[in-house]
């Protein structure tokens, strides 16, 4: 048992206080006195905690501000040249990367269209490593780590089920990516893309409330379910497989092995095929011109997606749905049909309307959330930000 006055206990308290200071800083620039107010710590404690964060250029001091009758103060903010994390994404038809600071401000963002569906895992990792090297060169400093999003189920760092990018099945992507980058010690944390996009709406700020479902719509459809501000993953990480909810038992076959999955009606490829369009830009143009075939394809997709979401909400009693991925671009076209299904299919909708919204991050939500996986860990365990000799 740790004694209250023991060095181990004091270190624990100091680490907890530093965590509190970093989290308080996420609410915006603040003087030491304001930080004391936000955290409930004494000014002297805040001053002693801030010193190593300034020394490591994690925080920076602004110019002196004379605020009324009080003593002049120098507001602290996260340093523009401070630590960064990388968020990366492998999806069916694109790769993406975001470089993000601890306060979630973005320093670099890029997305390239590439067909990963038929590519080998080695080719995908090589291309992604090139993209990450470009990002590291652009920001000019080594990242704290890399969060990597994949369109599938991840268990213990291994991709275990990714029907739309089959070459990734069974691959330990983190190890392969670190080796390909020539940075074998780099932390690479791999997770499902919808879960990570949902995380972008939880950390550092709760942008969609405490209870919501983030729906990631591309070729596949995934959902990140957040309950009480925490991700609901299920027993083995399979929670949120919205795309494989069966809406027609004798319907179209799905790469997952089942039939009639919602993905076969509301997934991007299903919409393109029904609309007779090759890509999102062509589909949006056709919708804007009132093309009947495109409108019918989107109507079918909206009804299928709405039916699957209604089933999910009837079970989880969630009040907010965030539509992301390509659904963000299609929001104005699909939201009315989804709303209709939710209004008729969700029991609770008669008492409380379901809030249907789109992600403020557009198609970048996944890489933002992947980076947040790393920045959140470092804010919660601030010792990771300090060199070994300066840790608490
Ligand atoms: Zn399926």
Boltz pocket constraint, residues with backbone or C-beta under 6 A from the ligand:
constraints:
  - pocket:
      binder: B
      contacts: [[A, 243], [A, 244], [A, 254], [A, 255], [A, 256], [A, 257], [A, 258], [A, 259], [A, 261], [A, 263]]
      max_distance: 6.0
